[in-house]
Amino acid sequence: MENINIRRLKKELLTVLIIIQLFWPLVTTCRCAIKHPQQLFCTSNYVMTAKVEEVTLNYVTQEKATELSPLGSLATVTYYVQVHHVYRFERGKGRRRSIPRRTKIHTPGSLYDCRASLQKDKTYIISGDVRGRKLWVNSCDWVQNMATMTYSQKMGLMKLYEKNCRCQVKCCTGSQCKRKKSARHRNMCRMDTGIFSCYTNYGICEYEQTKGQRGCSWKSNPDIDRCLTTHGYQSGLF
């Protein structure tokens, strides 16, 4: 009888371990909503290009240890960067007034908290929040190696994203993307999540006012047209 109970207990423990293995990634992995670089640019406190010069790992000390952040676990990561250019910086009450040539950017230590992973000696476009006098970034912000940026993204970064911040980019799927926009949604561009890379890589949601009509639509260019055609879509559909 005792052997039967032990076998049953082992079976139950094995089942629990399997369930934990299956669902652990779901509760420990950071998940970010699909967003266009223009959205991230316009909603961030700061946007800059910077080269990572040094990386410092900051561990939880005895004084700050908790059940969720045990002693010795990674608390935050600090990136020491050389700023090449600041494209956007929102000053606010209690915030720092400027971004110096060399500065620090902080990110959470845990991947669960959406840690942004940057490599030393690489140059990135970085957007994020200003909390007090500290710059923060996470993996849901616009963090991209400058070497991978498209021409459209560079144009957006230099002037077109800022110019069109009144426009909003909304995700849609399938037939939702084909519905005619109402007057209430005239300042919105739709982005099909099935082919979102066409829009994030090549799309700029542009505000125009012509012939009494005003609103936002995707700015046509050969790259986005080619990408949409490859996926069986037509430019200007959304």
PyMOL commands that set and color helices and strands:
alter all, ss='L'
color gray80, all
select helices_A, chain A and resi 2-28+37-43+62-64+146-148+151-163+174-178+183-185+193-202+222-230
alter helices_A, ss='H'
color red, helices_A
select strands_A, chain A and resi 46-59+74-89+102-108+123-131+134-136+143-145+168-172+188-192+205-210+213-218
alter strands_A, ss='S'
color yellow, strands_A
deselect
rebuild
show_as cartoon
